[in-house]
Amino acid sequence: MKSPLSLKLSVTLAFLFLGIVIVIAYSAISRHFFILGMDNIMSANMERAALSYVETTSPELREQSHVFNGYAISHQWSQQPEMIQQLFEQPLSKNQLYKYADAPMFSRPDVIYFLIQLDINNERLFISQRTTIANASKLIGENIKQSKQLLWVISSGVIVALTLIIW
């Protein structure tokens, strides 16, 4: 005959399971907000490049597509790089960053495409960038590595502490 599961063991396993679920959830939230922060930085950099482009380029020259500070900037959607036109559909919402990364959920993408439509001084501009591991800042890679390490240390510490408290 099978022995029944004791109440103490049931409560212990329930608390341990709940603690592990909470740690996993907070880790996922932390990852989400880290990526959101990086996207906000990219949006700000693209806007700064567009402002600088408008300030330094004459209106006649702005009618053509330009690569300016590493960003493809144009007035017309048709002037954007072909790959950008294939990956993203127009119309786009203004002031919203669009991103395409072809990679599985938990792996690092080789290439990320960014696109935003901005109105600068009543001029519609499309700004895009193709980012690869090769042209990404080494500082970003180090920050990501440190954030992951800290997240693993804290998550593991919380699980161990929870296990010890329950025990």
PyRosetta script that sets phi, psi and omega in degrees:
from pyrosetta import init, pose_from_sequence

init()
pose = pose_from_sequence("MKSPLSLKLSVTLAFLFLGIVIVIAYSAISRHFFILGMDNIMSANMERAALSYVETTSPELREQSHVFNGYAISHQWSQQPEMIQQLFEQPLSKNQLYKYADAPMFSRPDVIYFLIQLDINNERLFISQRTTIANASKLIGENIKQSKQLLWVISSGVIVALTLIIW")
pose.set_psi(1, 142.0)
pose.set_omega(1, -176.6)
pose.set_phi(2, -79.9)
pose.set_psi(2, 135.0)
pose.set_omega(2, 179.3)
pose.set_phi(3, -81.0)
pose.set_psi(3, 140.0)
pose.set_omega(3, -178.5)
pose.set_phi(4, -70.6)
pose.set_psi(4, 151.1)
pose.set_omega(4, 178.1)
pose.set_phi(5, -72.3)
pose.set_psi(5, 128.2)
pose.set_omega(5, -177.7)
pose.set_phi(6, -72.3)
pose.set_psi(6, 155.1)
pose.set_omega(6, 179.8)
pose.set_phi(7, -63.2)
pose.set_psi(7, -40.9)
pose.set_omega(7, -179.4)
pose.set_phi(8, -61.1)
pose.set_psi(8, -45.7)
pose.set_omega(8, 179.8)
pose.set_phi(9, -66.1)
pose.set_psi(9, -39.4)
pose.set_omega(9, 178.7)
pose.set_phi(10, -61.9)
pose.set_psi(10, -46.5)
pose.set_omega(10, 179.6)
pose.set_phi(11, -65.3)
pose.set_psi(11, -41.6)
pose.set_omega(11, 179.5)
pose.set_phi(12, -61.2)
pose.set_psi(12, -47.9)
pose.set_omega(12, 179.7)
pose.set_phi(13, -65.3)
pose.set_psi(13, -36.8)
pose.set_omega(13, 178.8)
pose.set_phi(14, -64.4)
pose.set_psi(14, -45.7)
pose.set_omega(14, 179.1)
pose.set_phi(15, -65.6)
pose.set_psi(15, -40.3)
pose.set_omega(15, 178.5)
pose.set_phi(16, -63.8)
pose.set_psi(16, -45.0)
pose.set_omega(16, 177.9)
pose.set_phi(17, -61.2)
pose.set_psi(17, -45.9)
pose.set_omega(17, 179.2)
pose.set_phi(18, -60.4)
pose.set_psi(18, -43.0)
pose.set_omega(18, 178.8)
pose.set_phi(19, -62.5)
pose.set_psi(19, -42.4)
pose.set_omega(19, 179.5)
pose.set_phi(20, -65.9)
pose.set_psi(20, -40.4)
pose.set_omega(20, 177.9)
pose.set_phi(21, -62.5)
pose.set_psi(21, -42.1)
pose.set_omega(21, 179.0)
pose.set_phi(22, -63.8)
pose.set_psi(22, -43.0)
pose.set_omega(22, 179.2)
pose.set_phi(23, -63.0)
pose.set_psi(23, -43.7)
pose.set_omega(23, 179.1)
pose.set_phi(24, -63.9)
pose.set_psi(24, -42.2)
pose.set_omega(24, -179.8)
pose.set_phi(25, -63.9)
pose.set_psi(25, -45.5)
pose.set_omega(25, 179.3)
pose.set_phi(26, -67.0)
pose.set_psi(26, -31.9)
pose.set_omega(26, 176.1)
pose.set_phi(27, -65.9)
pose.set_psi(27, -41.4)
pose.set_omega(27, 178.4)
pose.set_phi(28, -65.9)
pose.set_psi(28, -40.7)
pose.set_omega(28, 177.8)
pose.set_phi(29, -63.6)
pose.set_psi(29, -42.2)
pose.set_omega(29, 179.0)
pose.set_phi(30, -60.7)
pose.set_psi(30, -44.2)
pose.set_omega(30, 178.3)
pose.set_phi(31, -62.2)
pose.set_psi(31, -43.8)
pose.set_omega(31, -179.4)
pose.set_phi(32, -59.7)
pose.set_psi(32, -46.9)
pose.set_omega(32, -177.7)
pose.set_phi(33, -72.5)
pose.set_psi(33, -27.7)
pose.set_omega(33, 174.2)
pose.set_phi(34, -64.0)
pose.set_psi(34, -47.2)
pose.set_omega(34, 179.6)
pose.set_phi(35, -66.1)
pose.set_psi(35, -39.5)
pose.set_omega(35, 177.5)
pose.set_phi(36, -61.4)
pose.set_psi(36, -40.2)
pose.set_omega(36, 176.8)
pose.set_phi(37, -63.2)
pose.set_psi(37, -41.5)
pose.set_omega(37, 177.6)
pose.set_phi(38, -64.1)
pose.set_psi(38, -39.1)
pose.set_omega(38, 177.9)
pose.set_phi(39, -65.4)
pose.set_psi(39, -39.3)
pose.set_omega(39, 177.4)
pose.set_phi(40, -63.8)
pose.set_psi(40, -38.6)
pose.set_omega(40, 177.3)
pose.set_phi(41, -64.8)
pose.set_psi(41, -42.3)
pose.set_omega(41, 178.8)
pose.set_phi(42, -62.2)
pose.set_psi(42, -43.8)
pose.set_omega(42, 178.3)
pose.set_phi(43, -59.7)
pose.set_psi(43, -45.0)
pose.set_omega(43, -180.0)
pose.set_phi(44, -64.0)
pose.set_psi(44, -41.1)
pose.set_omega(44, 178.4)
pose.set_phi(45, -65.1)
pose.set_psi(45, -39.6)
pose.set_omega(45, 178.5)
pose.set_phi(46, -66.4)
pose.set_psi(46, -39.9)
pose.set_omega(46, 178.1)
pose.set_phi(47, -65.8)
pose.set_psi(47, -42.2)
pose.set_omega(47, 177.5)
pose.set_phi(48, -61.5)
pose.set_psi(48, -41.3)
pose.set_omega(48, 178.1)
pose.set_phi(49, -63.6)
pose.set_psi(49, -40.7)
pose.set_omega(49, 179.2)
pose.set_phi(50, -65.1)
pose.set_psi(50, -42.3)
pose.set_omega(50, 177.8)
pose.set_phi(51, -61.9)
pose.set_psi(51, -44.1)
pose.set_omega(51, 178.8)
pose.set_phi(52, -64.9)
pose.set_psi(52, -39.7)
pose.set_omega(52, 178.3)
pose.set_phi(53, -60.3)
pose.set_psi(53, -46.3)
pose.set_omega(53, -179.3)
pose.set_phi(54, -65.8)
pose.set_psi(54, -37.6)
pose.set_omega(54, -178.8)
pose.set_phi(55, -71.1)
pose.set_psi(55, -32.4)
pose.set_omega(55, -171.7)
pose.set_phi(56, -104.0)
pose.set_psi(56, -9.2)
pose.set_omega(56, -176.4)
pose.set_phi(57, -114.5)
pose.set_psi(57, 133.6)
pose.set_omega(57, -178.7)
pose.set_phi(58, -67.0)
pose.set_psi(58, 153.4)
pose.set_omega(58, -179.7)
pose.set_phi(59, -56.9)
pose.set_psi(59, -34.9)
pose.set_omega(59, 179.7)
pose.set_phi(60, -66.1)
pose.set_psi(60, -42.4)
pose.set_omega(60, -179.6)
pose.set_phi(61, -71.2)
pose.set_psi(61, -27.1)
pose.set_omega(61, -178.4)
pose.set_phi(62, -70.2)
pose.set_psi(62, -13.6)
pose.set_omega(62, 177.9)
pose.set_phi(63, -69.2)
pose.set_psi(63, -19.2)
pose.set_omega(63, 178.5)
pose.set_phi(64, -97.3)
pose.set_psi(64, 160.5)
pose.set_omega(64, 175.9)
pose.set_phi(65, -77.4)
pose.set_psi(65, 140.2)
pose.set_omega(65, 179.8)
pose.set_phi(66, -135.3)
pose.set_psi(66, 151.4)
pose.set_omega(66, 165.8)
pose.set_phi(67, -99.4)
pose.set_psi(67, 117.5)
pose.set_omega(67, -173.4)
pose.set_phi(68, -130.6)
pose.set_psi(68, 117.7)
pose.set_omega(68, -178.7)
pose.set_phi(69, 53.9)
pose.set_psi(69, 35.2)
pose.set_omega(69, 178.4)
pose.set_phi(70, 86.8)
pose.set_psi(70, 1.0)
pose.set_omega(70, -179.9)
pose.set_phi(71, -111.9)
pose.set_psi(71, 139.4)
pose.set_omega(71, 173.0)
pose.set_phi(72, -86.1)
pose.set_psi(72, 118.4)
pose.set_omega(72, -175.8)
pose.set_phi(73, -121.6)
pose.set_psi(73, 130.8)
pose.set_omega(73, 179.2)
pose.set_phi(74, -150.9)
pose.set_psi(74, 160.1)
pose.set_omega(74, 174.2)
pose.set_phi(75, -83.2)
pose.set_psi(75, -33.6)
pose.set_omega(75, -174.6)
pose.set_phi(76, -106.1)
pose.set_psi(76, 140.9)
pose.set_omega(76, 176.7)
pose.set_phi(77, -59.8)
pose.set_psi(77, -38.1)
pose.set_omega(77, -178.0)
pose.set_phi(78, -65.5)
pose.set_psi(78, -16.4)
pose.set_omega(78, 179.6)
pose.set_phi(79, -88.7)
pose.set_psi(79, -5.7)
pose.set_omega(79, 177.6)
pose.set_phi(80, -72.7)
pose.set_psi(80, 157.0)
pose.set_omega(80, 178.8)
pose.set_phi(81, -54.8)
pose.set_psi(81, 149.0)
pose.set_omega(81, -176.1)
pose.set_phi(82, -58.1)
pose.set_psi(82, -40.0)
pose.set_omega(82, -179.3)
pose.set_phi(83, -63.5)
pose.set_psi(83, -38.5)
pose.set_omega(83, 178.0)
pose.set_phi(84, -62.9)
pose.set_psi(84, -43.8)
pose.set_omega(84, 179.8)
pose.set_phi(85, -65.1)
pose.set_psi(85, -31.6)
pose.set_omega(85, 178.7)
pose.set_phi(86, -74.4)
pose.set_psi(86, -36.9)
pose.set_omega(86, -174.9)
pose.set_phi(87, -81.7)
pose.set_psi(87, -30.6)
pose.set_omega(87, -175.0)
pose.set_phi(88, -118.9)
pose.set_psi(88, 149.5)
pose.set_omega(88, 179.2)
pose.set_phi(89, -107.2)
pose.set_psi(89, 143.1)
pose.set_omega(89, 174.1)
pose.set_phi(90, -97.7)
pose.set_psi(90, 146.4)
pose.set_omega(90, 11.1)
pose.set_phi(91, -83.7)
pose.set_psi(91, 152.8)
pose.set_omega(91, 178.7)
pose.set_phi(92, -108.3)
pose.set_psi(92, 149.4)
pose.set_omega(92, 172.9)
pose.set_phi(93, -74.7)
pose.set_psi(93, 142.4)
pose.set_omega(93, 179.1)
pose.set_phi(94, -71.7)
pose.set_psi(94, 146.0)
pose.set_omega(94, 174.8)
pose.set_phi(95, 61.2)
pose.set_psi(95, 26.7)
pose.set_omega(95, 177.1)
pose.set_phi(96, -120.8)
pose.set_psi(96, 127.8)
pose.set_omega(96, 179.4)
pose.set_phi(97, -79.7)
pose.set_psi(97, 130.1)
pose.set_omega(97, 174.1)
pose.set_phi(98, -109.1)
pose.set_psi(98, 141.3)
pose.set_omega(98, -175.4)
pose.set_phi(99, -139.4)
pose.set_psi(99, 140.9)
pose.set_omega(99, 176.0)
pose.set_phi(100, -132.8)
pose.set_psi(100, 121.4)
pose.set_omega(100, 176.1)
pose.set_phi(101, -133.2)
pose.set_psi(101, 116.5)
pose.set_omega(101, -178.3)
pose.set_phi(102, -91.7)
pose.set_psi(102, 87.7)
pose.set_omega(102, 179.5)
pose.set_phi(103, -155.6)
pose.set_psi(103, 150.9)
pose.set_omega(103, 174.6)
pose.set_phi(104, -61.3)
pose.set_psi(104, 164.0)
pose.set_omega(104, -172.0)
pose.set_phi(105, -52.3)
pose.set_psi(105, -47.0)
pose.set_omega(105, -172.4)
pose.set_phi(106, -107.2)
pose.set_psi(106, 23.1)
pose.set_omega(106, 177.3)
pose.set_phi(107, -121.4)
pose.set_psi(107, 159.7)
pose.set_omega(107, -179.0)
pose.set_phi(108, -82.1)
pose.set_psi(108, 130.2)
pose.set_omega(108, 178.8)
pose.set_phi(109, -74.8)
pose.set_psi(109, 148.7)
pose.set_omega(109, 176.9)
pose.set_phi(110, -77.8)
pose.set_psi(110, -34.7)
pose.set_omega(110, -177.2)
pose.set_phi(111, -137.3)
pose.set_psi(111, 138.2)
pose.set_omega(111, 173.5)
pose.set_phi(112, -127.6)
pose.set_psi(112, 134.1)
pose.set_omega(112, 177.4)
pose.set_phi(113, -108.6)
pose.set_psi(113, 132.9)
pose.set_omega(113, 178.5)
pose.set_phi(114, -119.4)
pose.set_psi(114, 145.8)
pose.set_omega(114, 178.9)
pose.set_phi(115, -149.9)
pose.set_psi(115, 139.1)
pose.set_omega(115, 175.3)
pose.set_phi(116, -146.5)
pose.set_psi(116, 146.4)
pose.set_omega(116, 173.7)
pose.set_phi(117, -111.6)
pose.set_psi(117, 124.4)
pose.set_omega(117, -178.2)
pose.set_phi(118, -125.0)
pose.set_psi(118, 151.4)
pose.set_omega(118, 169.0)
pose.set_phi(119, -107.1)
pose.set_psi(119, 112.3)
pose.set_omega(119, 179.3)
pose.set_phi(120, -115.6)
pose.set_psi(120, 117.6)
pose.set_omega(120, -178.3)
pose.set_phi(121, 50.5)
pose.set_psi(121, 47.1)
pose.set_omega(121, 180.0)
pose.set_phi(122, 62.8)
pose.set_psi(122, 22.9)
pose.set_omega(122, 174.0)
pose.set_phi(123, -112.8)
pose.set_psi(123, 127.7)
pose.set_omega(123, 175.9)
pose.set_phi(124, -81.8)
pose.set_psi(124, 127.0)
pose.set_omega(124, 178.8)
pose.set_phi(125, -128.1)
pose.set_psi(125, 138.5)
pose.set_omega(125, 171.3)
pose.set_phi(126, -103.8)
pose.set_psi(126, 126.9)
pose.set_omega(126, -179.3)
pose.set_phi(127, -123.8)
pose.set_psi(127, 128.2)
pose.set_omega(127, 179.6)
pose.set_phi(128, -136.4)
pose.set_psi(128, 160.3)
pose.set_omega(128, 176.7)
pose.set_phi(129, -151.9)
pose.set_psi(129, 143.3)
pose.set_omega(129, 173.9)
pose.set_phi(130, -108.6)
pose.set_psi(130, 120.2)
pose.set_omega(130, -178.2)
pose.set_phi(131, -115.8)
pose.set_psi(131, 132.2)
pose.set_omega(131, 176.8)
pose.set_phi(132, -121.1)
pose.set_psi(132, 168.8)
pose.set_omega(132, 177.1)
pose.set_phi(133, -60.3)
pose.set_psi(133, -36.9)
pose.set_omega(133, -177.6)
pose.set_phi(134, -64.7)
pose.set_psi(134, -36.1)
pose.set_omega(134, -177.6)
pose.set_phi(135, -102.6)
pose.set_psi(135, 5.0)
pose.set_omega(135, 176.5)
pose.set_phi(136, -77.7)
pose.set_psi(136, 150.5)
pose.set_omega(136, 179.4)
pose.set_phi(137, -64.6)
pose.set_psi(137, 137.0)
pose.set_omega(137, 177.2)
pose.set_phi(138, -64.4)
pose.set_psi(138, -28.7)
pose.set_omega(138, 178.9)
pose.set_phi(139, -63.2)
pose.set_psi(139, -39.2)
pose.set_omega(139, 178.6)
pose.set_phi(140, -63.0)
pose.set_psi(140, -44.3)
pose.set_omega(140, 178.3)
pose.set_phi(141, -59.9)
pose.set_psi(141, -42.1)
pose.set_omega(141, 178.1)
pose.set_phi(142, -65.9)
pose.set_psi(142, -41.3)
pose.set_omega(142, 178.5)
pose.set_phi(143, -63.2)
pose.set_psi(143, -41.2)
pose.set_omega(143, 178.6)
pose.set_phi(144, -63.4)
pose.set_psi(144, -44.7)
pose.set_omega(144, -179.7)
pose.set_phi(145, -61.6)
pose.set_psi(145, -45.2)
pose.set_omega(145, 179.6)
pose.set_phi(146, -65.2)
pose.set_psi(146, -39.8)
pose.set_omega(146, 178.9)
pose.set_phi(147, -64.0)
pose.set_psi(147, -42.0)
pose.set_omega(147, 178.4)
pose.set_phi(148, -63.5)
pose.set_psi(148, -43.8)
pose.set_omega(148, 179.6)
pose.set_phi(149, -62.0)
pose.set_psi(149, -45.5)
pose.set_omega(149, 179.0)
pose.set_phi(150, -62.4)
pose.set_psi(150, -41.2)
pose.set_omega(150, 179.0)
pose.set_phi(151, -62.3)
pose.set_psi(151, -43.4)
pose.set_omega(151, 178.3)
pose.set_phi(152, -65.4)
pose.set_psi(152, -40.7)
pose.set_omega(152, -180.0)
pose.set_phi(153, -64.4)
pose.set_psi(153, -47.4)
pose.set_omega(153, -179.3)
pose.set_phi(154, -65.4)
pose.set_psi(154, -45.2)
pose.set_omega(154, -180.0)
pose.set_phi(155, -61.2)
pose.set_psi(155, -46.2)
pose.set_omega(155, 179.2)
pose.set_phi(156, -63.9)
pose.set_psi(156, -42.1)
pose.set_omega(156, 178.8)
pose.set_phi(157, -61.6)
pose.set_psi(157, -41.2)
pose.set_omega(157, 178.8)
pose.set_phi(158, -65.9)
pose.set_psi(158, -42.0)
pose.set_omega(158, 179.3)
pose.set_phi(159, -64.6)
pose.set_psi(159, -43.9)
pose.set_omega(159, 178.9)
pose.set_phi(160, -64.0)
pose.set_psi(160, -45.5)
pose.set_omega(160, -179.8)
pose.set_phi(161, -62.5)
pose.set_psi(161, -43.0)
pose.set_omega(161, 178.9)
pose.set_phi(162, -62.4)
pose.set_psi(162, -41.9)
pose.set_omega(162, 178.6)
pose.set_phi(163, -62.5)
pose.set_psi(163, -43.4)
pose.set_omega(163, 179.4)
pose.set_phi(164, -66.1)
pose.set_psi(164, -40.3)
pose.set_omega(164, 179.3)
pose.set_phi(165, -64.1)
pose.set_psi(165, -43.5)
pose.set_omega(165, 180.0)
pose.set_phi(166, -66.4)
pose.set_psi(166, -38.4)
pose.set_omega(166, -178.9)
pose.set_phi(167, -66.2)
pose.dump_pdb("model.pdb")
